[in-house]
Amino acid sequence: MALEAAGITDAEETAYRLLVTRDSASAQEIAEHSGLSQEDAAAALAALAAKAMASPSDGRPPRYRAHPPDVALLPQLKHRADALDLARSAATDLLETYRAAARRRDAGLLIEVITGAEALRQRLRQIQDRARDEMLWFCKAQYVAMPSGSNTAEFDALARGVRYRVLYERDFFDDEGAVGNIAAAVRKGELARAVPHLPLRLAVADRSVAIFPLVPGGPHGSPDEPSTALVRDSSLLDALIALFERYWEDAVPLHVTASGTVTGTSGVGPADPLSATDRRLLSLLVAGVADKAIATQMNLSRRTLQRRVHHMMELAGATTRTQLAWQAARRGWL
């Protein structure tokens, strides 16, 4: 019967359906038109009255009048739906408790080994599709599973309100199309920073699951299949998150200019003696972009680039590029 989900028995539904077609009816009349015994019909009508789906008259025997279905059924359906939601939430909590206890009993459940680039791509898409709050990402040069710009799951997650914090190492900018792909992601809402070097590839979803390589290998063009690990809630996961936060703290934020250029920024300040070209070059330099990539993006020769860097070092009184970066931030040149 259709009303079972509302807690209505077959006999009660049969009686109610007959009632809604009549002004009123007795148990005997319901029995005559339904195939129910008179006792079953009387019990069904009494149950309908108890559920506020029908009202009996004062006569003997009583006659029953149906209440409108929207008044009689919708509140019960809502109550059942609310109870179902509570039960579903409780079941989810119990499942997480069960999994946590199982992981404590069996350490093998903490780590899942993923072999092959296609399996890794599928799992990376899966954890991003399921992410609700935040994704943390270490992006190293040369892809293993996802070429630069192919991670469309990120844009879908950003559209849902998931925050992406992504760290790029310097050599990543040398990959073909990398700068444009980063600019597109930043425009969509990605929070991006750059560092000279990253220790490993890493993706962390909602601080509850992480994926990272078990052994080197498998970058583009390599015949080796990558072996990666998926780690769930554990001290190892906590350590990976702490590693990300440590690198994030020291990294240079990346921004996109109106022209689509990706630049690094460490601070703001008063007017500086540098030209717009020098400021752009300096921002890329501080962001960790290699000379070759800067020269290509800015359409400069390597010699011109080095001459401009040397000029800025003289202005800052710096003898190394590291000192130049520090002085540039201190003087508000970025």
C-alpha positions as CSV (number, residue, x, y, z in Angstrom):
1,M,0.0,0.0,0.0
2,A,1.1,3.6,-0.7
3,L,0.7,5.0,2.8
4,E,3.0,2.5,4.6
5,A,5.7,5.2,4.8
6,A,3.3,7.3,6.9
7,G,2.8,4.5,9.4
8,I,-0.6,3.5,8.0
9,T,-1.5,-0.3,7.8
10,D,-3.1,-1.8,4.8
11,A,-6.4,-2.1,6.6
12,E,-6.3,1.5,7.8
13,E,-5.5,2.7,4.3
14,T,-8.3,0.7,2.8
15,A,-10.8,2.2,5.4
16,Y,-9.5,5.7,4.9
17,R,-9.7,5.5,1.1
18,L,-13.4,4.5,1.5
19,L,-14.0,7.3,4.0
20,V,-12.7,10.0,1.7
21,T,-15.3,9.0,-0.9
22,R,-18.2,9.2,1.6
23,D,-19.7,11.8,3.9
24,S,-19.4,9.2,6.7
25,A,-19.4,5.5,7.2
26,S,-19.8,2.8,9.9
27,A,-17.6,-0.2,10.5
28,Q,-20.3,-2.4,8.9
29,E,-20.4,-0.3,5.7
30,I,-16.6,-0.3,5.5
31,A,-16.6,-4.1,5.9
32,E,-19.3,-4.5,3.2
33,H,-17.3,-2.5,0.6
34,S,-13.7,-3.5,1.4
35,G,-13.5,-7.2,2.0
36,L,-12.4,-6.6,5.6
37,S,-14.2,-8.3,8.5
38,Q,-16.4,-6.0,10.6
39,E,-14.0,-6.5,13.5
40,D,-11.0,-5.5,11.3
41,A,-12.9,-2.5,9.9
42,A,-13.9,-1.3,13.4
43,A,-10.2,-1.6,14.5
44,A,-9.0,0.2,11.5
45,L,-11.5,3.1,12.0
46,A,-10.5,3.3,15.7
47,A,-6.8,3.5,14.7
48,L,-7.6,6.3,12.1
49,A,-9.3,8.2,14.8
50,A,-6.3,7.8,17.2
51,K,-4.1,9.1,14.4
52,A,-6.3,12.1,13.8
53,M,-7.2,11.0,10.3
54,A,-10.9,10.5,11.1
55,S,-13.5,11.5,13.7
56,P,-16.3,9.3,15.1
57,S,-19.8,10.5,15.7
58,D,-21.6,10.2,19.1
59,G,-24.1,7.7,17.8
60,R,-24.2,3.9,18.3
61,P,-22.7,2.4,16.3
62,P,-20.4,5.4,15.6
63,R,-20.1,6.7,12.1
64,Y,-16.7,8.0,11.0
65,R,-15.9,11.1,8.9
66,A,-12.4,11.4,7.2
67,H,-10.2,14.4,7.8
68,P,-8.7,16.1,4.7
69,P,-5.6,14.2,3.5
70,D,-3.4,17.3,3.8
71,V,-4.3,17.7,7.4
72,A,-4.3,14.0,8.2
73,L,-1.2,12.9,6.4
74,L,1.3,15.7,5.8
75,P,2.1,16.3,9.5
76,Q,2.8,12.5,9.9
77,L,4.9,12.4,6.8
78,K,6.9,15.4,8.0
79,H,7.4,13.8,11.4
80,R,8.5,10.6,9.8
81,A,10.9,12.5,7.5
82,D,12.4,14.3,10.5
83,A,12.8,11.0,12.4
84,L,14.5,9.5,9.3
85,D,16.9,12.4,9.1
86,L,17.8,11.9,12.8
87,A,18.2,8.2,12.3
88,R,20.5,8.9,9.2
89,S,22.6,11.3,11.2
90,A,22.9,8.8,14.0
91,A,23.9,6.1,11.6
92,T,26.6,8.3,10.1
93,D,28.0,9.0,13.5
94,L,27.9,5.3,14.4
95,L,29.7,4.5,11.1
96,E,32.5,7.0,11.8
97,T,32.8,5.6,15.4
98,Y,33.0,2.1,14.0
99,R,35.6,3.1,11.4
100,A,37.7,4.9,14.0
101,A,37.6,1.9,16.3
102,A,38.4,-0.5,13.4
103,R,41.4,1.7,12.4
104,R,42.7,1.5,16.0
105,R,42.4,-2.3,15.9
106,D,43.9,-2.7,12.5
107,A,46.5,-0.2,11.3
108,G,46.2,-1.6,7.8
109,L,42.9,0.3,7.5
110,L,44.7,3.6,8.0
111,I,46.6,3.4,4.7
112,E,45.3,2.4,1.3
113,V,47.8,1.8,-1.5
114,I,46.8,3.2,-4.9
115,T,48.7,1.9,-8.0
116,G,48.6,3.5,-11.4
117,A,48.0,6.9,-12.8
118,E,44.4,6.3,-13.8
119,A,43.5,5.0,-10.3
120,L,45.2,8.0,-8.8
121,R,43.3,10.4,-11.0
122,Q,40.0,8.8,-10.1
123,R,40.7,9.0,-6.4
124,L,41.8,12.6,-6.6
125,R,38.6,13.5,-8.3
126,Q,36.6,11.5,-5.8
127,I,38.1,13.2,-2.7
128,Q,37.5,16.6,-4.3
129,D,33.9,15.8,-5.2
130,R,33.3,14.8,-1.6
131,A,35.2,17.8,-0.1
132,R,33.0,20.2,1.8
133,D,35.3,22.7,3.5
134,E,38.9,22.8,2.3
135,M,41.5,21.3,0.0
136,L,45.2,21.6,0.7
137,W,47.6,20.9,-2.1
138,F,51.4,20.6,-2.8
139,C,52.1,21.1,-6.5
140,K,55.5,20.0,-7.7
141,A,56.9,20.3,-11.2
142,Q,56.0,17.6,-13.8
143,Y,52.7,15.9,-13.4
144,V,52.1,12.3,-12.2
145,A,48.4,11.9,-12.8
146,M,46.9,15.3,-13.6
147,P,48.6,17.6,-16.2
148,S,48.5,21.3,-15.3
149,G,45.1,22.7,-16.0
150,S,43.2,19.4,-16.2
151,N,41.9,19.4,-12.7
152,T,38.3,20.5,-13.5
153,A,37.1,19.0,-10.2
154,E,38.8,22.0,-8.5
155,F,36.5,24.5,-10.3
156,D,33.4,22.5,-9.4
157,A,34.5,22.4,-5.7
158,L,35.3,26.1,-5.7
159,A,31.8,26.8,-7.0
160,R,30.4,24.8,-4.1
161,G,32.3,27.0,-1.6
162,V,35.2,24.7,-0.9
163,R,38.4,26.6,-0.1
164,Y,41.5,25.7,-2.0
165,R,45.0,26.5,-0.6
166,V,47.6,25.5,-3.1
167,L,51.4,25.7,-2.8
168,Y,53.5,25.7,-6.0
169,E,57.2,25.0,-6.1
170,R,59.4,27.2,-8.3
171,D,60.0,24.6,-11.1
172,F,56.3,24.2,-11.5
173,F,56.2,27.5,-13.4
174,D,58.4,26.1,-16.1
175,D,55.8,23.5,-17.1
176,E,54.0,24.5,-20.4
177,G,50.9,26.6,-19.7
178,A,51.4,26.5,-15.9
179,V,51.3,30.3,-15.4
180,G,48.0,30.6,-17.3
181,N,46.5,27.7,-15.5
182,I,47.4,29.1,-12.1
183,A,45.9,32.5,-13.1
184,A,42.7,30.8,-14.1
185,A,42.5,29.0,-10.8
186,V,43.2,32.1,-8.8
187,R,40.5,34.0,-10.6
188,K,38.1,31.3,-9.6
189,G,39.0,31.7,-5.9
190,E,42.1,29.5,-5.3
191,L,44.5,30.8,-2.7
192,A,47.9,30.2,-4.2
193,R,51.4,30.7,-2.8
194,A,54.9,29.8,-4.1
195,V,58.0,28.3,-2.5
196,P,61.4,27.4,-3.9
197,H,61.0,23.7,-3.3
198,L,58.4,21.2,-2.0
199,P,59.3,17.9,-0.3
200,L,56.6,15.8,-1.9
201,R,53.3,15.9,-3.8
202,L,50.3,16.1,-1.5
203,A,46.5,16.6,-1.5
204,V,44.5,16.8,1.8
205,A,40.7,16.9,1.8
206,D,38.8,18.4,4.8
207,R,41.7,17.4,7.1
208,S,40.4,13.9,7.1
209,V,42.1,12.1,4.2
210,A,45.4,12.7,2.4
211,I,47.1,11.3,-0.8
212,F,50.8,11.4,-1.2
213,P,53.4,9.3,-3.1
214,L,55.0,6.2,-1.5
215,V,58.0,6.1,-3.9
216,P,59.2,8.6,-6.5
217,G,58.4,7.8,-10.1
218,G,55.7,8.1,-12.7
219,P,56.1,11.7,-13.9
220,H,54.9,12.5,-17.4
221,G,56.6,10.4,-20.0
222,S,57.8,7.8,-17.5
223,P,56.8,4.2,-18.1
224,D,56.7,3.6,-14.3
225,E,53.3,3.5,-12.7
226,P,53.1,5.7,-9.6
227,S,52.4,4.2,-6.2
228,T,50.6,6.5,-3.8
229,A,49.1,6.2,-0.4
230,L,45.7,7.3,0.9
231,V,45.9,8.1,4.6
232,R,42.9,8.6,6.9
233,D,42.6,10.1,10.3
234,S,45.8,9.4,12.2
235,S,49.0,10.9,13.6
236,L,50.5,10.6,10.1
237,L,47.7,12.7,8.7
238,D,48.2,15.3,11.4
239,A,51.9,15.4,10.5
240,L,51.2,15.9,6.8
241,I,48.8,18.8,7.6
242,A,51.4,20.4,10.0
243,L,54.0,20.1,7.1
244,F,51.6,21.9,4.8
245,E,50.9,24.7,7.3
246,R,54.6,25.2,7.9
247,Y,55.4,25.6,4.2
248,W,52.3,27.8,3.8
249,E,53.4,30.2,6.5
250,D,56.7,30.9,4.7
251,A,55.4,30.9,1.1
252,V,54.9,34.0,-1.0
253,P,51.2,34.8,-1.9
254,L,50.4,34.8,-5.6
255,H,48.0,37.3,-7.2
256,V,46.7,37.9,-10.8
257,T,47.0,41.3,-12.3
258,A,44.4,42.8,-14.7
259,S,46.6,41.6,-17.6
260,G,46.6,38.0,-16.4
261,T,50.1,38.0,-15.0
262,V,50.7,35.9,-11.9
263,T,52.8,37.9,-9.4
264,G,54.1,37.3,-5.9
265,T,53.4,39.7,-3.0
266,S,54.9,39.9,0.4
267,G,53.7,43.3,1.5
268,V,52.6,46.8,0.4
269,G,54.1,50.2,1.0
270,P,54.9,53.6,-0.3
271,A,56.1,54.5,-3.8
272,D,59.3,52.9,-4.9
273,P,62.1,53.8,-7.3
274,L,61.4,50.9,-9.6
275,S,59.7,50.9,-12.9
276,A,56.5,48.9,-13.5
277,T,58.6,46.3,-15.4
278,D,61.0,46.0,-12.5
279,R,58.2,45.6,-10.0
280,R,56.7,42.8,-12.1
281,L,60.0,41.1,-12.5
282,L,60.7,41.4,-8.8
283,S,57.4,39.9,-7.9
284,L,58.0,36.9,-10.1
285,L,61.5,36.6,-8.7
286,V,60.3,36.6,-5.1
287,A,57.6,34.1,-6.0
288,G,60.3,31.7,-6.9
289,V,59.8,31.7,-10.7
290,A,62.9,30.6,-12.6
291,D,64.8,33.2,-14.7
292,K,64.0,31.3,-17.9
293,A,60.2,31.4,-17.2
294,I,60.4,35.1,-16.2
295,A,62.2,36.0,-19.3
296,T,59.7,34.1,-21.5
297,Q,56.7,35.6,-19.7
298,M,58.0,39.1,-19.8
299,N,59.5,38.8,-23.3
300,L,63.0,39.8,-22.1
301,S,66.4,38.3,-22.9
302,R,68.2,36.5,-20.2
303,R,70.9,39.2,-20.3
304,T,68.4,42.1,-19.9
305,L,66.7,40.2,-17.0
306,Q,70.0,39.8,-15.2
307,R,70.9,43.4,-15.8
308,R,67.6,44.6,-14.3
309,V,68.1,42.3,-11.3
310,H,71.6,43.6,-10.7
311,H,70.3,47.2,-10.9
312,M,67.6,46.4,-8.2
313,M,70.3,44.8,-6.0
314,E,72.4,47.9,-6.2
315,L,69.3,50.1,-5.3
316,A,68.6,47.8,-2.3
317,G,72.2,47.5,-1.2
318,A,71.9,43.7,-1.6
319,T,74.7,41.3,-2.5
320,T,72.4,38.2,-3.1
321,R,69.0,37.7,-4.5
322,T,67.8,36.5,-1.0
323,Q,68.9,39.8,0.4
324,L,67.1,41.6,-2.5
325,A,63.8,39.8,-1.7
326,W,64.1,40.7,2.0
327,Q,64.9,44.4,1.3
328,A,62.1,44.6,-1.3
329,A,59.6,43.5,1.3
330,R,61.1,45.7,3.9
331,R,61.0,48.8,1.6
332,G,57.5,48.1,0.3
333,W,58.7,47.5,-3.3
334,L,56.4,44.6,-3.9
